[in-house]
Amino acid sequence: MARGDHPMRTPAYGGLLIAAAMVGATVLVQQATSWPGWLRTLLLAVAVVAMVLGALLTLRDRTPPRRPRGVQPRHPRPSDPGADEPRP
């Protein structure tokens, strides 16, 4: 595995994106009462999009990998040495 190429990096970025969007939306609702309504609505919509993208990044690796069509699982052939012995 190369430096910086960790398999859990993408879900971590998704979680950070969700947290940042939640904190930003909370601050927006609490502190931006004097801002125009259209701007608050726009910023809240951006926060919702960021949360959805964060959820997609976080849950992206949850699906099990699929085998390509036509590929069968490999079973030991009788001619293989040790095919009759159970593996530990």
C-alpha positions as CSV (number, residue, x, y, z in Angstrom):
1,M,0.0,0.0,0.0
2,A,1.5,3.3,-1.0
3,R,1.9,6.2,1.3
4,G,-1.5,8.0,1.7
5,D,-3.4,5.2,0.0
6,H,-5.4,3.9,2.9
7,P,-8.7,2.1,2.2
8,M,-10.6,3.9,5.0
9,R,-9.6,7.4,3.8
10,T,-12.7,8.0,1.7
11,P,-15.2,7.1,4.5
12,A,-13.3,9.3,6.8
13,Y,-13.6,12.2,4.4
14,G,-17.3,11.5,4.1
15,G,-17.7,11.6,7.9
16,L,-15.8,14.9,8.1
17,L,-17.9,16.4,5.3
18,I,-21.1,15.4,7.2
19,A,-19.8,16.9,10.5
20,A,-18.7,20.1,8.8
21,A,-22.1,20.5,7.1
22,M,-23.9,19.9,10.4
23,V,-21.8,22.4,12.2
24,G,-22.1,24.9,9.4
25,A,-25.9,24.5,9.3
26,T,-26.2,24.9,13.1
27,V,-24.1,28.1,13.1
28,L,-26.1,29.4,10.1
29,V,-29.5,28.8,11.9
30,Q,-28.2,30.3,15.2
31,Q,-26.2,33.3,14.0
32,A,-27.5,34.4,10.6
33,T,-30.9,35.6,11.6
34,S,-30.2,39.1,10.1
35,W,-29.1,37.7,6.7
36,P,-31.6,37.7,3.8
37,G,-33.9,34.7,3.6
38,W,-32.7,33.7,0.1
39,L,-29.1,33.5,1.3
40,R,-29.9,31.4,4.3
41,T,-32.0,29.1,2.2
42,L,-29.2,28.8,-0.4
43,L,-26.6,28.0,2.3
44,L,-28.9,25.5,4.0
45,A,-29.4,23.8,0.6
46,V,-25.6,23.7,0.1
47,A,-25.3,22.1,3.6
48,V,-27.9,19.4,2.7
49,V,-26.0,18.6,-0.5
50,A,-22.8,18.3,1.4
51,M,-24.4,16.0,3.9
52,V,-25.7,13.7,1.1
53,L,-22.3,13.7,-0.6
54,G,-20.7,12.9,2.7
55,A,-23.1,10.0,3.3
56,L,-22.4,8.7,-0.2
57,L,-18.6,8.8,0.4
58,T,-19.0,7.1,3.8
59,L,-21.3,4.3,2.6
60,R,-19.6,3.8,-0.8
61,D,-17.5,0.9,0.4
62,R,-20.3,-0.9,2.2
63,T,-21.5,-3.0,-0.8
64,P,-19.8,-6.4,-1.2
65,P,-17.7,-6.8,-4.3
66,R,-19.3,-8.7,-7.1
67,R,-17.8,-11.4,-9.3
68,P,-17.7,-10.7,-13.0
69,R,-20.2,-12.7,-15.0
70,G,-19.1,-16.1,-16.1
71,V,-16.4,-16.4,-13.4
72,Q,-17.0,-19.4,-11.2
73,P,-15.5,-19.9,-7.7
74,R,-12.3,-22.0,-7.8
75,H,-12.7,-25.4,-6.3
76,P,-9.7,-27.7,-5.8
77,R,-9.2,-30.2,-8.6
78,P,-8.7,-33.8,-7.7
79,S,-5.2,-33.6,-9.3
80,D,-4.2,-30.9,-6.9
81,P,-1.8,-32.1,-4.2
82,G,-3.5,-31.9,-0.8
83,A,-7.0,-31.4,-2.3
84,D,-8.4,-34.1,0.0
85,E,-7.0,-32.5,3.1
86,P,-9.0,-29.8,4.9
87,R,-7.3,-26.4,5.1
88,P,-6.8,-24.9,8.5
